Amino acid sequence: MRVRFRIWCKGLCFTATIAACTLASSTLDAQAGQSAAGQTAATHAAPANIRNAALVSTAFRTNAGPVTVSCTPSLCENLGVVVTPSVVHIVCPQPAGATCTYYIHLETQASVSADDSGVFQFLVDGVAPTPGPTDFRGFFAWDTADPNSTVMQARSYAVVAQVTNSQANQPHSVEVEFGCVDETGDGCSSTMGLASLSIALYKP
């Protein structure tokens, strides 16, 4: 299991992230933030209503679990992989300049330490999916500030990612992680049970 660990510089950072998640989840036309300058491996199409797309294939992965991630410093966050390998590469069978659409659906059982935040992170080609919806880092908070969040419950979320090939038949990377963000100043932990990850590929 690959685990990433970060410490937040200020509590306000996560407050802004949760606010962005809430706003993004209200519409399928939410826009992800701009990708880093100089990132030319793939480009993401602008948000739009997607119509008449045809299903090409579906990739399916499972993880029997349980998997637990945790961290101890105040206002820390920790992320762990949902499936192994952690990055799935899905080829867009289109010429350069043409688009494909990925529908990424995660189903699992999860819990998080009381009053902290449990999160999923979705990344396509290393950036938040467009149109998503997620926040600019690809985060979706599935529970926050809940005193009963230590109970394992069903958690499900799906995002849409539209990509444009920079070369013919380009593979695009899909990565999904889960984890926790400390809201109470005493660290956090999150546990994921049985999980299934489905990545459906569509093209016009």
PyMOL commands that set and color helices and strands:
alter all, ss='L'
color gray80, all
select helices_A, chain A and resi 11-24
alter helices_A, ss='H'
color red, helices_A
select strands_A, chain A and resi 3-7+43-44+54-63+67-71+76-81+87-92+99-112+117-124+131-132+139-143+153-164+170-181+188-203
alter strands_A, ss='S'
color yellow, strands_A
deselect
rebuild
show_as cartoon
